[in-house]
Amino acid sequence: MSFLGPVLALMWKDVLLELRTRDFVVPVLVFSLMTIVVFSFAFEPTPRVIALVAPGVLWVAIVFGGVVGLARSFSQEKDHGNLTGLMLAPVSRDTIYFGKMLACFVFMTLVEVVVLPVFIVLYDVADAAAELVPIALLTTLGIAAVGTLFSAIAVNTRAREVMLPILFFPVAVPLIVAAVEASSLSLGAAQSVEAWQWIGLLAVFDAVFLVVCPVAFVAVVED
């Protein structure tokens, strides 16, 4: 509890701040919904085309929208002078990381609770809904883990809105590829056993990121 308590307190602090400002959920939600709706008019929704195109549309919407929100993760702390206070708090640096990461995960999950049903209805992929849920959760966890680290790095740069995607996407490419492949197999294959192999790969990526990113975060904030 000495570790979990401060983590949950930091997460709750970000939740309360989001309820007041709506700087994360609203921009991500609008961007993701607009992307999915616009692309739904761009091609004929046959099963083969949906299996090829729809997973890319889904993850472009969520990942690019997530980067917009992640850019605000530490910039709010920096702009309001709270970052120094966090560093002076009597908790370990990885506690700060996990609190911020968990808040980002919660916010992106709330966005997906709205986005995924819209995606399923527009692209008529209700049969794949059960497999899309674990794919979305695992991918979101990886995005939050990597994005929290690079948001902390980018916040101290002059062009932080530009630096975050430059730093984030090269590292997150394996995660995004695995999410697209798993989603494509779920949408297009009658027997989607291979999709669960990609889901397992997503879990491996998450495990690696959740070990490496907190260690890197400690080094970043100490410098």
Rosetta blueprint (number, residue, H / E / L):
1 M L
2 S L
3 F L
4 L H
5 G H
6 P H
7 V H
8 L H
9 A H
10 L H
11 M H
12 W H
13 K H
14 D H
15 V H
16 L H
17 L H
18 E H
19 L H
20 R H
21 T H
22 R L
23 D L
24 F L
25 V H
26 V H
27 P H
28 V H
29 L H
30 V H
31 F H
32 S H
33 L H
34 M H
35 T H
36 I H
37 V H
38 V H
39 F H
40 S H
41 F L
42 A L
43 F L
44 E L
45 P L
46 T L
47 P H
48 R H
49 V H
50 I H
51 A H
52 L H
53 V H
54 A H
55 P H
56 G H
57 V H
58 L H
59 W H
60 V H
61 A H
62 I H
63 V H
64 F H
65 G H
66 G H
67 V H
68 V H
69 G H
70 L H
71 A H
72 R H
73 S H
74 F H
75 S H
76 Q H
77 E H
78 K H
79 D H
80 H L
81 G L
82 N L
83 L H
84 T H
85 G H
86 L H
87 M H
88 L H
89 A L
90 P L
91 V L
92 S L
93 R H
94 D H
95 T H
96 I H
97 Y H
98 F H
99 G H
100 K H
101 M H
102 L H
103 A H
104 C H
105 F H
106 V H
107 F H
108 M H
109 T H
110 L H
111 V H
112 E H
113 V H
114 V H
115 V H
116 L H
117 P H
118 V H
119 F H
120 I H
121 V H
122 L H
123 Y H
124 D L
125 V L
126 A H
127 D H
128 A H
129 A H
130 A H
131 E H
132 L H
133 V H
134 P H
135 I H
136 A H
137 L H
138 L H
139 T H
140 T H
141 L H
142 G H
143 I H
144 A H
145 A H
146 V H
147 G H
148 T H
149 L H
150 F H
151 S H
152 A H
153 I H
154 A H
155 V L
156 N L
157 T L
158 R L
159 A L
160 R H
161 E H
162 V H
163 M H
164 L H
165 P H
166 I H
167 L H
168 F H
169 F H
170 P H
171 V H
172 A H
173 V H
174 P H
175 L H
176 I H
177 V H
178 A H
179 A H
180 V H
181 E H
182 A H
183 S H
184 S H
185 L H
186 S H
187 L H
188 G H
189 A L
190 A L
191 Q L
192 S L
193 V H
194 E H
195 A H
196 W H
197 Q H
198 W H
199 I H
200 G H
201 L H
202 L H
203 A H
204 V H
205 F H
206 D H
207 A H
208 V H
209 F H
210 L H
211 V H
212 V H
213 C H
214 P H
215 V H
216 A H
217 F H
218 V H
219 A H
220 V H
221 V H
222 E H
223 D L
